[in-house]
Amino acid sequence: MYQPTFGMALIENELKTDTMKALVLQAPGCLEYCSVPVPIPGPGDIVIRVRAATTCGTDLKAFLRGHPQIPMPGVFGHEYSGTVVAVGNGAPFAVGDDIMGVHSAPCQECRWCVNDQENLCESIMATKVLGTYAEFLLIPERIARTNVFPKPDSLSFEQASLLEPLACVAQGVMRIQPKPQMEVLVIGPGAIGLMFVAALRRAGVQSITLAGRNLNRLEVGEQLGAKSLPLEQVHGQFDLVVECTGNVEIWEKSLEFARRGGSLVLFGGCKAGTQVRFDTQRLHYDDISVISPFHFGTRAVKMARSWLLHPEFDLSPLFSGNRDLADGEMVFRDLEQGRGIKYVFHP
């Protein structure tokens, strides 16, 4: 049975209960809606009342087959926004503050951090936020200090909860350095592919084609400013190709769509141990740049937040509806079947 551990006694607190309802991932394919203890903050930590927690492709992978960074059994979820209800000594927020944040933070001291590669920080996953599918959530001091921000009233809790996945997209956009005249192909109309469409449009790119097989999601891409096509109907080559499926065959096929002198972004993560083959002549003689951005650093988080705060940047078409925590397993079965994009829990 799930047995959480927590920190020191809180010094400022508006909690009125010792237990909370939560979704606990017991094993792959097994989600339990149950009562667990409310977390208690240690020095510098904060506890929030979760106002919105969105589903994620990584959570779906963990639900289906487990994930090395998501322990089982454990309270599930890592995208969130909410209101501070308890703080530890020296915490950077006060009870009553509305916040938005991500689930990790770099140490800012290791060789990768000092070389502006915070996304590769050697301890970035040592301390992380897990358990957003619950009424209350503990945010450790390291993350609260570095990667949690005030949420303005003008931004909904739902859109604020998208800061983490959008920061991953921002990390890729910073590597790409898109130009308005680029012709771009985004492969995979899942949440990340759709966020790439929105982010590239925000960066001024006018010609974006979104390719995939889920017609409902392709329609959402059109709402965000892309031309959509079934992948089988994509022809020609593009200045920039962004692969967001994590499928080995599509990774390999993506190179075909890159124009001479173009760039290929392999964003979707494939299963561990898989291998791909590329045409070396094309890569070399056509001078095609290949990058595979992972996670995010603090600059990417701030960039993503700036997008969310802009009044014309609207990701609400990604939301497929509100769901109760008690229906958690049904939600992930829907996502497994390609029904919906991102569901929102309001614990």
Secondary structure, DSSP 4 states (H G I P E B T S, - for coil): -------SPPSEE----SEEEEEEEEETTEEEEEEEEPP---TT-EEEEEEEEE--HHHHHHHHH-BTTB-SSEE-----EEEEEEE-TT-SS-TT-EEEE-S----S-SHHHHTT-GGG-TTTTTS-----SBSEEEE-HHHHHHSEEEPPTTS-HHHHTTHHHHHHHHHHHHHH---TT-EEEEE--SHHHHHHHHHHHHTT--EEEEEES-HHHHHHHHHTT-EEEEGGG--S-EEEEEE-S--HHHHHHHGGGEEEEEEEEE-SPPPTT------HHHHHHTT-EEE---S--HHHHHHHHHHHHSTT---GGGEEEEE-GGGHHHHHHHHHTT--SEEEE--
